[in-house]
Every structure is written in C-alpha cells, then in structure tokens.
Amino acid sequence: MITRRQFAAHVGLAAAGLALETRAAEAHRWQRGRSPWPLCLDTATIQPQSLEDKIRLAAKHGFDGLEPWDRELNDFEKQGGSLEDLGKRIRDAGLFVPSVIGLWKALPATDAEFEANLPACRERMRQARAIGARHVQVIPWFDWPKVTPAGTLDRRKLAGFYRRILEIGLRDYDLQPAFVFLEFVHDLRTIDQAVEVLEATDHPRAQTIPDTFHMHVGGTPVSDLAKLAGAQIGIFQLADAPADVPREQLKDAHRVLPGDGVLPLVEALRQLRANGYAEAISLELYNPAYRDRDPDEFLPEAHAKTLAVIERSAEPGRP
C-alpha cells in the first residue's frame, strides 16, 4: 500500500510525465485546431431521439465523440441490433466513444451487494467494449432520487470494490473503468474523497471522473482539480449552473449550457491544461427545456457555447 506522500509524488510525476504526451496531443488539436480536447455529447442531453439519430446529430453538429447510456445499449440489443455494428456506425460517422454510463451501484455498501451486482457490471462492460468505448463509468450506490447520507459507504471498501472492477475491465474487456463522485452521495461527493479512494485503490490505472455541476453542488472548488494528475481523470463532464437557483436547491434538471451560468468553467479548464489532461470534454445536460427544443436548432448553440468556453481557457486573463 502506498503512503499519502508516495501518492502525492505519483500525482506530480504523472503530471510531469504527461508533458511530452500532452504536447503530442496538442499537435493533433481537435475542433479544427480550436480545442486540445475532443468534444463529446452525453446522449441524455437530447431526448427522445433514437441512438442512431443521436449518432447522426452529434456528427452533423460538430462533436467528436458520443457518450451513451447503458439503457440505450440494452434497448438496442433487445430490438435485435448488433452493438459491434453500432460501433462501426459510430466510427463511420467520424465519432468515437470515450465513455459509457455506466456501472450502476458498482460501489455498494457491502460485499454481498457487490458480488450480487458483479454479473450486471460484466454485462455492461461487454456492451461498452462492443461499441469500442475507451472508458466505462463506475457509479457508487445511491437510491435515486434520495441522497445517500454520510456514513453509508466506507471509502476504503469502495476502493477495494473499484480495484476489482478496474482489474476486470482492463484484463477481460480492454476497457478502462473510472469512478464518479456525485453530490448526492455524501461519502463520495468531493475531490478530496475521490483522491482518498484513488490512493486506497493502490493501482497505477485508477481514475475518477469530475463533473463541474456535481463539484459545485457538492462543495468542491475548481481549484481542487489541481489535486489530480491528468492521467487520473477518465473523462471530464461539463455543465454550468444558473444564477437564479440557490446552490442547495440545484438539481440535475437545472444544468445550463457552458457560459450561461455562474460556474468558473474557464478556470476549471485552465487547471485541466495545467494537469496535462488529454481526454474528452463531455457536455452533460439533463435540462427538460433543452430536450424540448429541436436538436437541429439546439445542438449548434450547445456546440458553439461549449467551444467558446474552451477557447477562453487558452487566453490568460480572460474570465
């Protein structure tokens, strides 16, 4: 087991070691040279289109990747579709799959719950691999829409569960599992708690997934992103929060487009640059007002506003 000091050193070395890799990534810039990161669309952002239509729409409106949900893959297979063929369709559209959401309740409270849920996790990893996903999101136990109170989950136990999922994903599915921290899971809602799990996992491929909205509601300042090396972030979820809703009342349905709210997203992306982060930025919105709009009218605005925030993060002194 590595110590905290060794873990901190590992973070620093990982960030330094990524310098050459990051410069190489910068040489292949995305969005026609306007972004160092590929821009991904979380498929839940637009509803109720079919998965095939979401692929078409994401490609049509300039996104580089697509982040689908497990229920969409389940439905596609139940209707007789081949996930391998779907993956080819995604690639033929010029897209890739940085992540799939997700392995639900994969980090529970007890060993019995973990073992009972493991077959479902394996099935979801099979599906994610079939479409060519790079990552799969590992999700702690919560009873939606209830908040999981502090003291429900033991972070050292979560780390043990996550290590097992990580090893299975890497070994059996050539897939990188990365765990999320969520504002409504009080035992895993902040970057500090995520770093504790990463440390206890004691694995060089351990990764977490920050989400700017969950960070804000859960009380994590964007400056805390400095506690993660770029290689410790699987994918970065981006959304803004409105000014007219108190933080303690915010729900996922309040998410707004980047730049339309009050979150310091430019600061967050500058920190990602400093960390050497080189994976995807995923636009993640569950706002019913956006879902009610024609996606051919909404997605150009969504793409433009997200890219504008990314570009501002490259300009020193710009808020």
C-alpha positions in Angstrom: 0.0 0.0 0.0 1.4 3.4 -1.0 1.6 6.2 1.6 0.0 9.6 1.1 3.4 11.1 0.5 4.1 8.5 -2.2 0.7 9.0 -3.7 1.3 12.8 -3.9 4.6 12.1 -5.5 2.9 9.8 -8.0 0.5 12.5 -8.9 3.3 15.0 -9.5 5.4 12.6 -11.5 2.4 11.5 -13.6 1.7 15.1 -14.4 5.3 15.8 -15.3 5.5 12.5 -17.3 2.5 13.6 -19.4 4.2 16.7 -20.6 5.6 15.1 -23.8 2.4 13.2 -24.3 0.3 16.4 -23.9 2.5 18.3 -26.3 2.0 15.5 -28.8 -1.8 15.7 -28.2 -1.6 19.5 -28.8 -0.1 18.8 -32.2 -3.3 17.0 -33.1 -5.7 19.6 -31.9 -9.4 18.9 -32.1 -12.2 21.0 -33.5 -10.1 22.2 -36.4 -7.4 23.4 -34.1 -9.7 25.2 -31.6 -9.5 22.7 -28.7 -6.9 20.5 -27.2 -9.6 18.1 -26.2 -12.2 16.2 -28.2 -15.7 17.5 -27.6 -18.2 14.8 -26.7 -22.0 14.8 -26.4 -23.7 12.9 -23.5 -26.6 11.3 -25.2 -29.0 12.2 -22.4 -28.6 15.8 -23.3 -31.1 15.3 -26.2 -34.2 13.2 -25.9 -36.2 11.3 -27.0 -34.3 10.6 -30.2 -33.1 7.1 -31.0 -29.5 6.2 -30.5 -29.0 6.0 -34.3 -30.4 9.6 -34.6 -28.2 10.8 -31.8 -25.1 9.5 -33.7 -26.2 11.3 -36.8 -27.0 14.5 -34.9 -23.7 14.6 -32.9 -21.7 14.1 -36.1 -23.8 16.6 -38.1 -23.2 19.4 -35.5 -19.5 19.0 -35.0 -19.0 16.8 -32.0 -16.0 14.4 -31.9 -17.5 11.8 -29.6 -20.7 10.3 -28.1 -21.2 9.2 -24.5 -24.2 6.8 -24.5 -26.0 5.2 -21.5 -26.3 1.6 -20.8 -30.0 1.6 -21.1 -29.7 2.7 -24.7 -27.3 -0.2 -25.5 -29.7 -2.6 -23.7 -32.7 -1.4 -25.7 -30.7 -1.5 -29.0 -29.8 -5.2 -28.4 -33.3 -6.1 -27.2 -34.6 -4.8 -30.5 -32.2 -7.1 -32.4 -29.4 -4.7 -33.1 -25.7 -5.7 -33.1 -23.5 -3.5 -30.8 -20.5 -4.3 -33.0 -22.3 -2.9 -36.0 -23.4 0.1 -33.9 -19.8 0.8 -33.0 -18.9 0.7 -36.7 -21.7 3.1 -37.4 -20.3 5.5 -34.8 -16.8 5.3 -36.3 -18.1 5.7 -39.9 -19.8 8.9 -38.7 -16.4 10.2 -37.6 -17.1 9.8 -33.9 -15.7 7.7 -31.1 -16.9 6.6 -27.7 -14.8 8.0 -24.9 -17.1 6.6 -22.2 -20.3 4.7 -21.5 -22.6 5.5 -18.5 -22.4 3.3 -16.5 -21.9 0.5 -14.0 -24.8 1.3 -11.6 -24.4 0.5 -7.9 -21.0 -0.9 -8.7 -19.5 0.6 -5.4 -22.1 -0.5 -2.8 -22.1 -0.8 1.0 -21.4 -4.5 1.4 -19.5 -7.4 -0.1 -22.7 -9.3 -0.7 -24.2 -6.4 -2.7 -21.0 -6.1 -4.8 -21.0 -9.8 -5.6 -24.7 -9.8 -6.5 -24.2 -6.9 -8.9 -21.0 -8.1 -10.5 -22.6 -10.1 -13.3 -24.6 -6.9 -14.3 -21.4 -4.9 -14.3 -19.7 -7.5 -16.5 -22.6 -7.4 -19.0 -22.4 -3.6 -19.2 -18.7 -3.8 -19.7 -19.2 -6.3 -22.6 -21.6 -3.9 -24.2 -19.3 -0.9 -23.8 -16.4 -2.8 -25.3 -18.6 -4.0 -28.2 -19.1 -0.4 -29.4 -15.5 0.5 -28.9 -15.7 2.5 -25.7 -12.5 3.6 -24.0 -13.9 4.1 -20.5 -16.9 3.0 -18.5 -18.3 4.9 -15.6 -18.3 3.2 -12.2 -21.1 4.5 -10.1 -21.4 4.3 -6.3 -24.5 3.1 -4.7 -27.4 5.5 -4.4 -31.2 5.2 -4.2 -32.4 7.8 -6.7 -33.8 10.4 -6.0 -32.8 10.1 -2.4 -29.5 11.4 -1.0 -27.1 8.7 0.3 -26.3 10.1 3.8 -22.8 10.2 5.3 -21.7 7.0 6.9 -23.5 4.7 4.5 -20.4 3.9 2.4 -16.8 3.1 3.6 -14.3 4.7 1.2 -11.7 2.0 1.8 -14.2 -0.7 1.0 -15.2 1.3 -2.1 -11.6 1.4 -3.1 -11.4 -2.4 -2.9 -14.6 -2.8 -5.0 -13.3 -0.3 -7.5 -9.9 -2.1 -7.8 -11.7 -5.4 -8.6 -13.8 -3.7 -11.3 -10.7 -1.9 -12.7 -8.8 -5.1 -12.9 -11.7 -7.0 -14.6 -12.2 -4.2 -17.1 -8.6 -3.9 -18.1 -8.0 -7.7 -18.2 -11.2 -9.1 -19.6 -12.6 -6.2 -21.7 -9.7 -4.0 -22.6 -11.7 -1.2 -21.0 -10.8 1.5 -18.5 -13.3 1.8 -15.7 -13.3 5.2 -13.9 -15.4 6.0 -10.9 -17.6 9.1 -10.5 -18.1 11.2 -7.4 -21.6 12.6 -7.0 -23.0 15.4 -4.9 -25.9 13.3 -3.6 -23.5 10.5 -2.3 -22.2 12.2 0.8 -19.4 9.6 1.3 -18.1 10.2 -2.2 -19.0 13.7 -3.3 -15.8 15.7 -3.3 -12.4 15.6 -5.0 -10.7 15.1 -1.6 -12.9 11.9 -1.0 -12.1 10.8 -4.6 -8.4 11.2 -4.0 -8.7 9.1 -0.9 -10.3 6.3 -2.9 -7.7 6.6 -5.7 -5.0 6.3 -3.1 -6.6 3.3 -1.3 -7.1 1.6 -4.7 -3.3 1.4 -5.0 -3.4 0.8 -8.8 -1.5 2.9 -11.4 -4.5 3.0 -13.7 -7.0 4.2 -11.1 -9.1 7.1 -12.4 -12.0 9.3 -11.4 -14.5 11.4 -13.3 -15.1 15.1 -12.3 -18.3 16.8 -13.2 -18.4 20.6 -12.8 -22.1 20.6 -11.7 -21.6 17.9 -9.1 -18.5 19.6 -7.9 -20.3 22.8 -7.4 -23.3 21.4 -5.6 -21.1 19.1 -3.5 -18.9 21.9 -2.4 -15.7 21.2 -4.3 -13.9 24.3 -5.6 -12.5 24.0 -9.1 -9.0 24.8 -7.7 -9.2 21.3 -6.2 -8.7 19.9 -9.7 -5.0 20.6 -9.0 -5.0 17.6 -6.7 -5.5 15.2 -9.7 -3.0 14.5 -12.4 -4.3 14.5 -15.9 -3.9 10.7 -16.2 -6.1 10.2 -13.1 -9.1 11.7 -14.9 -11.1 9.4 -17.2 -13.4 11.9 -18.8 -14.4 15.5 -17.8 -18.1 16.3 -17.6 -19.0 19.9 -18.3 -22.1 21.8 -17.4 -23.0 25.3 -15.9 -25.3 26.2 -13.1 -27.9 29.1 -13.3 -27.5 32.2 -11.1 -31.2 32.3 -10.0 -31.3 29.0 -8.1 -29.6 28.6 -4.7 -26.8 26.0 -4.6 -28.6 23.9 -2.1 -31.7 23.7 -4.3 -29.9 22.8 -7.5 -30.9 19.6 -9.3 -29.6 18.0 -12.5 -32.6 19.5 -14.4 -31.1 22.9 -13.7 -28.0 22.3 -15.7 -27.4 25.0 -18.3 -25.1 25.5 -21.2 -21.5 26.4 -20.6 -21.1 30.1 -20.3 -24.8 30.7 -19.5 -24.4 30.3 -15.7 -22.1 31.2 -12.8 -19.6 28.4 -12.6 -15.9 29.2 -13.1 -15.6 26.8 -16.1 -12.8 28.7 -17.7 -10.7 28.3 -14.5 -11.6 24.6 -14.4 -10.4 24.1 -18.0 -7.2 26.0 -17.3 -6.5 23.7 -14.5 -7.0 20.7 -16.8 -4.5 22.2 -19.2 -2.0 22.5 -16.3 -2.7 18.9 -15.2 -1.9 17.6 -18.6 -5.4 16.2 -19.2 -5.8 14.9 -22.7 -9.1 13.0 -22.8 -12.6 14.2 -23.8 -14.8 17.0 -22.6 -18.3 15.8 -22.4 -21.3 18.1 -22.5 -23.7 16.7 -19.9 -27.1 18.4 -19.6 -30.4 17.0 -18.3 -32.4 20.1 -18.7 -36.0 19.5 -20.0 -36.1 22.9 -21.6 -33.2 21.8 -23.9 -34.8 18.4 -24.6 -38.0 20.2 -25.7 -36.1 22.0 -28.4 -35.4 20.8 -32.0 -32.0 19.2 -31.7 -31.0 20.7 -35.1 -31.6 24.1 -33.6 -30.3 23.4 -30.1 -27.1 21.5 -30.8 -25.3 24.2 -32.9 -25.8 26.6 -29.9 -24.6 23.9 -27.5 -21.5 23.2 -29.6 -20.7 26.9 -30.1 -21.0 27.8 -26.4 -19.0 24.8 -25.2 -16.2 25.5 -27.7 -16.2 29.2 -26.7 -15.5 28.4 -23.1 -12.7 26.0 -24.1 -11.2 28.7 -26.3 -11.3 31.3 -23.4 -9.4 28.9 -21.2 -6.4 29.2 -23.6 -6.4 33.0 -23.2 -4.6 34.2 -20.0 -6.6 36.9 -18.1 -9.9 36.1 -19.7 -12.7 35.1 -17.3 
